[in-house]
């Protein structure tokens, strides 16, 4: 980042770094908040969604304690606002479909504070609020050009025409798993599929549901996870192995009868499992289907003039709830680096080894979802029973607590000079 002050009269003037954020999802919104009004930086933000449109607004998510620590250390006001909009994620349980408990964790044993449970739309509302009046909505990135100074010029479609808002020293990709900025500069990523079908359902009225905090239930290889959300709703996510890593989801799987058979054990069924199964049967036509997949990490493009954050950089498996969580870490820590005078290379040095470790840990923790594994396995690092062991607990503690604060970020930049 340019930092060359010179005196004009009694005023100090700095070279100004022009930054544009393309996509104000989790990471993009937090980066923009970190940088807005910072001396030496001008920032513009663009998003493809028009006002009132929110991607994934009808589903829920859990955000890990490490994201909340990152917000507490770097954006305490946003930390408080997110907490106020969410329910705490304090406990993680795993059971079989008949109610046999395999795993029961109080997150206070491995984290400094709880995670959260909330709807995507609520998270977007809270994170986008600081830049709401300064974000240009309904703008879709179509191409990149350069100005006479060699700065990147985004070409955006707004309404029926194209706009070119000017040249920027740095473009930030915060536009999600299907990032247009990543596709234009690096090509669309080749996703790695893992042979598992996923379903999602938001139940608006879960007042009588026999569940609360984050829980998982297995019926053989099929798994449900669920938790309640603010306002009395609940989120249910299902998974079932497919025949091969890149297999398509069979049409028959989308039927109510398939859902009923998938989650009905041969003997006793736990009340929570029965309630979730019945909701999936009732709402089978409106289940959202996807396949378990991840994308390779890419942090920079065009010689460091493009910085990728969140799912645009590293869409990962959802098993440990680290998709949005790592996007939070990306946004606040990239913002801290840029505020302290570092650039995209410094962001990569700070973030990429941790992101790759989190990706690997998330894959290892997905063992019980994959074909051929069992939740009852007791081998080291395999199965739900093994997750109560010291090794898995140590990995969770590392995941949830190893988040650098502002002083550590600045010290790391000094050491790299």
C-alpha positions in Angstrom: 0.0 0.0 0.0 1.3 3.4 -0.9 2.4 5.4 2.2 4.3 8.4 0.9 3.3 11.5 2.8 4.4 15.0 1.8 3.6 18.4 3.1 1.4 20.9 1.3 1.2 24.0 3.4 0.1 22.9 6.9 -1.7 19.8 5.6 -0.4 16.2 5.2 -1.4 14.5 2.0 -1.0 10.8 1.3 -1.1 8.8 -2.0 -4.6 7.4 -1.9 -5.3 3.7 -2.5 -8.5 3.2 -4.4 -10.2 -0.1 -3.5 -13.5 -1.6 -4.8 -15.3 -4.5 -3.1 -17.2 -6.7 -5.6 -19.8 -8.5 -3.5 -20.9 -7.5 0.0 -21.4 -10.9 1.5 -19.9 -11.8 4.8 -16.2 -11.1 4.0 -16.8 -8.2 1.7 -19.1 -6.4 4.2 -16.6 -6.8 7.0 -13.6 -5.7 5.0 -15.6 -2.6 3.8 -16.4 -1.7 7.4 -12.8 -2.2 8.5 -11.6 0.2 5.8 -14.3 2.8 5.5 -13.0 6.2 6.5 -9.5 5.0 6.9 -6.8 7.6 6.0 -5.1 6.8 2.7 -7.9 4.6 1.4 -11.0 5.3 -0.6 -13.5 2.5 -0.9 -16.5 1.7 -3.1 -18.7 -1.4 -2.7 -20.9 -3.1 -5.3 -23.3 -6.0 -5.0 -25.3 -7.9 -7.7 -28.4 -8.2 -5.5 -30.9 -5.4 -5.6 -32.2 -4.0 -2.3 -34.5 -6.5 -0.7 -32.9 -9.5 -2.4 -30.8 -11.7 -0.2 -29.1 -15.0 -1.2 -29.9 -17.9 1.0 -32.2 -15.7 3.1 -34.5 -18.5 3.8 -32.0 -20.8 5.5 -30.1 -20.8 8.8 -26.5 -21.2 9.7 -24.2 -21.7 12.7 -21.1 -19.6 13.0 -18.2 -20.8 15.0 -16.7 -19.3 18.2 -13.6 -18.3 16.2 -15.6 -15.9 14.0 -17.0 -14.3 17.2 -13.5 -14.0 18.6 -12.4 -12.3 15.4 -15.2 -9.8 15.6 -14.7 -9.2 19.3 -11.0 -8.4 18.8 -11.3 -6.3 15.6 -14.9 -5.0 15.4 -16.5 -5.0 18.9 -19.5 -3.1 17.8 -20.3 -5.6 15.1 -19.7 -8.4 17.6 -22.3 -7.0 19.8 -24.8 -6.5 17.0 -24.4 -10.0 15.7 -24.8 -11.4 19.2 -28.0 -9.5 19.6 -29.4 -10.9 16.4 -28.6 -14.5 17.2 -29.0 -17.4 19.6 -25.8 -18.8 21.2 -24.3 -22.0 19.9 -23.1 -23.4 23.2 -23.5 -27.2 22.9 -22.9 -29.8 20.2 -24.5 -33.3 20.5 -24.5 -36.4 18.3 -27.0 -39.2 18.6 -28.2 -42.2 16.7 -31.8 -42.2 15.4 -33.0 -44.1 18.4 -31.6 -41.5 20.8 -28.3 -43.3 21.8 -25.9 -40.4 22.5 -22.4 -40.7 21.0 -21.0 -37.2 21.6 -21.9 -34.3 24.0 -19.7 -31.2 24.0 -20.0 -28.0 26.0 -18.2 -25.5 23.6 -16.8 -23.7 26.7 -14.4 -26.6 27.0 -12.7 -25.7 23.7 -13.6 -22.1 23.0 -13.4 -18.7 24.6 -17.0 -17.8 23.9 -20.1 -19.5 22.2 -20.7 -19.5 18.5 -24.1 -18.3 17.2 -27.2 -19.6 15.4 -29.2 -17.3 13.1 -30.8 -16.9 9.7 -28.6 -15.9 6.8 -30.9 -12.9 6.2 -30.3 -11.7 9.7 -26.6 -12.0 9.4 -26.6 -10.1 6.1 -28.7 -7.3 7.7 -26.3 -6.9 10.6 -23.1 -7.1 8.5 -24.2 -4.9 5.7 -25.7 -2.1 7.9 -22.5 0.0 8.2 -22.1 0.2 4.4 -25.8 0.1 3.4 -25.9 3.7 2.3 -22.6 3.5 0.4 -23.1 0.2 -1.5 -24.3 0.3 -5.1 -26.8 -2.6 -5.4 -28.0 -4.4 -8.5 -24.6 -4.3 -10.2 -23.3 -7.5 -11.9 -19.6 -7.7 -12.9 -19.2 -8.6 -16.5 -15.6 -7.7 -17.5 -12.4 -5.9 -16.4 -10.5 -3.2 -18.2 -7.5 -1.0 -17.4 -7.3 2.8 -17.3 -4.4 4.9 -18.5 -2.6 4.4 -15.2 -2.8 0.7 -15.3 -5.5 0.5 -12.7 -8.3 -2.1 -13.0 -11.7 -0.8 -14.1 -14.7 -3.1 -13.3 -17.4 -3.2 -16.0 -20.7 -3.7 -14.3 -24.2 -4.2 -15.6 -26.7 -2.0 -13.8 -30.3 -2.2 -15.1 -30.2 -2.2 -18.8 -26.7 -0.6 -19.3 -23.0 -0.9 -18.4 -21.2 1.3 -15.9 -17.5 1.9 -15.4 -17.0 3.5 -12.0 -13.3 4.2 -12.4 -9.9 2.7 -11.9 -8.9 0.9 -8.7 -5.6 -0.1 -7.3 -7.2 -3.2 -5.7 -10.3 -5.1 -6.4 -11.6 -7.4 -3.7 -13.7 -10.5 -4.6 -16.4 -10.9 -2.0 -18.9 -12.3 -4.4 -19.2 -15.9 -3.1 -18.7 -19.5 -4.3 -19.6 -18.6 -7.8 -17.5 -15.4 -7.9 -17.6 -13.6 -11.2 -14.3 -11.8 -10.3 -12.5 -15.1 -9.7 -14.0 -16.5 -13.0 -12.9 -13.5 -15.0 -9.3 -13.4 -13.6 -8.5 -17.1 -12.9 -11.3 -19.1 -14.5 -14.1 -20.8 -12.7 -12.8 -23.2 -10.0 -13.1 -26.9 -10.5 -15.0 -28.1 -7.4 -14.1 -31.3 -5.7 -17.2 -33.4 -5.1 -17.3 -36.0 -2.2 -20.3 -38.2 -3.1 -22.8 -36.9 -0.6 -26.2 -35.3 -1.3 -27.3 -32.5 1.0 -30.7 -31.0 1.8 -31.8 -27.8 3.6 -35.1 -26.8 5.1 -36.2 -23.9 7.2 -39.2 -24.7 9.4 -40.9 -21.3 10.2 -42.8 -22.6 13.3 -40.7 -25.0 15.5 -42.4 -24.1 18.8 -43.1 -27.8 19.6 -39.8 -29.2 18.3 -38.0 -31.5 20.8 -34.6 -29.9 20.0 -32.8 -26.7 20.7 -29.0 -26.2 20.3 -26.9 -27.8 17.6 -27.4 -31.5 17.3 -26.8 -34.3 14.8 -28.7 -37.6 14.4 -27.6 -40.7 12.4 -29.7 -43.4 10.9 -27.0 -45.6 9.4 -25.2 -43.5 6.9 -27.9 -40.8 6.6 -27.5 -37.8 8.9 -29.7 -35.0 10.1 -28.5 -31.9 11.9 -30.8 -29.3 13.3 -31.1 -26.3 15.7 -33.6 -23.6 16.6 -33.2 -20.1 15.4 -34.3 -16.7 16.7 -38.1 -16.1 16.2 -39.1 -19.7 16.9 -38.0 -21.3 13.6 -35.6 -24.2 13.1 -33.1 -25.2 10.5 -32.8 -28.9 9.3 -30.0 -30.1 7.1 -29.8 -33.7 5.8 -27.1 -35.7 4.1 -26.9 -39.1 2.4 -24.1 -40.8 0.6 -24.3 -41.2 -3.2 -23.0 -44.1 -5.4 -19.8 -42.2 -6.5 -17.9 -39.0 -5.8 -19.4 -37.1 -8.7 -22.7 -38.9 -8.9 -25.8 -36.9 -9.6 -28.7 -36.8 -7.1 -31.2 -39.4 -8.2 -34.7 -38.1 -8.9 -36.3 -40.6 -6.6 -34.4 -39.1 -3.6 -36.6 -36.0 -3.8 -39.8 -37.8 -3.0 -41.5 -37.8 0.4 -41.4 -41.6 0.5 -37.6 -41.6 0.1 -37.2 -39.0 2.9 -39.5 -41.1 5.2 -37.5 -44.3 4.6 -34.2 -42.6 4.8 -34.7 -41.3 8.3 -36.8 -44.1 9.9 -34.8 -46.6 11.9 -35.9 -50.2 12.2 -36.7 -50.0 15.9 -37.3 -47.1 18.3 -37.1 -43.5 16.9 -36.1 -40.6 19.1 -38.6 -37.8 19.3 -36.3 -35.3 17.7 -35.6 -37.6 14.8 -39.3 -38.3 14.3 -40.1 -34.6 14.3 -37.4 -33.8 11.7 -38.3 -36.7 9.5 -42.0 -35.6 9.5 -41.1 -32.1 8.6 -38.9 -33.3 5.7 -41.7 -35.5 4.4 -44.2 -32.7 4.7 -42.0 -30.2 2.8 -40.3 -32.6 0.4 -41.2 -30.6 -2.7 -39.4 -27.5 -1.4 -36.2 -29.0 0.0 -33.1 -27.3 -1.3 -30.7 -29.9 -2.7 -26.9 -29.6 -3.3 -23.8 -31.9 -3.3 -21.0 -31.8 -0.8 -18.1 -30.0 -2.4 -15.2 -27.7 -2.0 -13.1 -25.4 -4.2 -9.3 -25.0 -4.2 -7.8 -22.0 -2.4 -6.9 -18.9 -4.5 -6.0 -15.7 -2.7 -4.7 -13.4 -5.4 -5.0 -12.7 -9.1 -3.4 -10.3 -11.7 -0.2 -9.8 -9.8 -1.9 -8.9 -6.5 -4.3 -6.4 -7.9 -7.2 -8.7 -7.1 -7.7 -10.1 -3.5 -10.1 -13.0 -3.0 -11.9 -13.5 0.3 -14.4 -15.9 1.8 -16.1 -18.4 -0.5 -14.7 -16.6 -3.5 -11.3 -17.7 -2.3 -12.0 -21.0 -0.6 -15.5 -22.5 -0.6 -15.2 -25.3 1.9 -17.1 -28.2 3.4 -19.9 -27.2 5.8 -19.2 -29.9 8.4 -17.6 -27.8 11.1 -19.6 -24.6 10.2 -16.5 -22.9 8.9 -17.8 -21.5 5.6 -19.3 -18.3 6.9 -16.9 -18.5 9.9 -13.8 -18.4 7.8 -15.3 -15.6 5.7 -15.6 -13.6 8.9 -12.0 -14.3 9.7 -11.0 -13.3 6.2 -12.9 -10.0 6.2 -11.7 -8.7 9.5 -8.1 -9.9 9.2 -7.6 -8.7 5.6 -9.0 -5.4 6.8 -6.5 -5.3 9.7 -3.7 -6.1 7.3 -4.7 -3.4 4.8 -5.2 -0.8 7.6 -1.7 -1.5 8.9 -0.1 -0.9 5.5 0.1 -4.5 4.2 -1.1 -5.8 0.9 -2.6 -8.9 -0.6 0.7 -10.8 -0.2 0.6 -10.1 3.5 -3.0 -11.3 3.7 -2.0 -14.5 2.0 0.9 -15.0 4.5 -1.4 -14.4 7.4 -4.4 -16.5 6.2 -3.6 -19.2 3.8 -1.8 -21.8 6.0 -4.7 -21.5 8.5 -7.3 -21.8 5.8 -5.7 -24.9 4.3 -5.5 -26.4 7.8 -9.2 -25.7 8.4 -10.1 -27.2 5.1 -8.3 -30.4 5.9 -9.8 -30.6 9.4 -13.3 -30.0 8.0 -12.7 -32.9 5.5 -11.4 -35.2 8.3 -14.5 -34.3 10.4 -16.7 -35.2 7.5 -15.7 -38.9 7.8 -19.1 -40.0 9.0 -20.9 -38.4 6.0 -18.8 -40.2 3.4 -19.5 -43.6 1.8 -18.1 -46.5 3.8 -17.8 -44.8 7.2 -19.9 -45.3 10.3 -20.8 -42.9 13.1 -20.1 -45.8 15.5 -16.5 -46.2 14.4 -14.0 -46.0 17.3 -10.8 -45.7 15.4 -8.6 -42.7 15.9 -10.0 -39.6 14.0 -12.9 -41.7 12.7 -16.5 -41.8 13.7 -18.5 -39.8 16.2 -17.4 -41.8 19.2 -13.7 -40.9 18.4 -14.6 -37.2 18.3 -14.7 -37.3 22.1 -11.0 -38.1 22.3 -8.2 -35.7 23.2 -6.9 -35.4 19.6 -10.2 -34.1 18.2 -10.7 -31.8 21.2 -7.2 -30.3 20.7 -8.0 -29.6 17.0 -11.2 -27.9 18.0 -9.4 -25.8 20.6 -6.9 -24.7 17.9 -9.8 -24.0 15.5 -11.8 -21.9 17.9 -9.1 -19.9 19.6 -6.1 -19.2 17.3 -7.3 -15.9 15.9 -4.8 -13.0 15.9 -5.7 -9.6 17.3 -4.7 -6.2 16.0 -1.4 -6.1 17.8 -0.4 -9.6 16.5 -1.3 -8.6 12.9 0.8 -5.4 13.1 3.7 -7.3 14.7 3.6 -9.9 12.0 3.8 -7.2 9.3 6.8 -5.6 11.0 8.6 -9.0 11.2 8.0 -9.5 7.4 9.7 -6.2 6.5 
